């Protein structure tokens, strides 16, 4: 089992194993993602639809020019608290 991540595509969890070519494996459906009948799970799905369900987080670095008292205050905060603060500030700003 492995996770396959392709930029611009949904992550895929692949399950696979080696099969003995001598064995018939009756009753077991074997599929290959390269086959024409293999369904495209992303067909008709947009990034906006995915974001309605789950918005991924991404790290960024900001370079700011602030007064020393604000810099000292920011340095005294925990990352978790700053992340929440900026999320709330940006959400309020974006809703305007």
Buried (B, 14 or more C-beta within 10 A) or exposed (E): EEEEEEEEEEEEEEEEEEEEEEEEEEEEEEEEEEEEEEEEEEEEEEEEEEEEEEEEEEEEEEEEEEEEEEEEEEEEEEEEEEEEEEEEEEEEEEEE
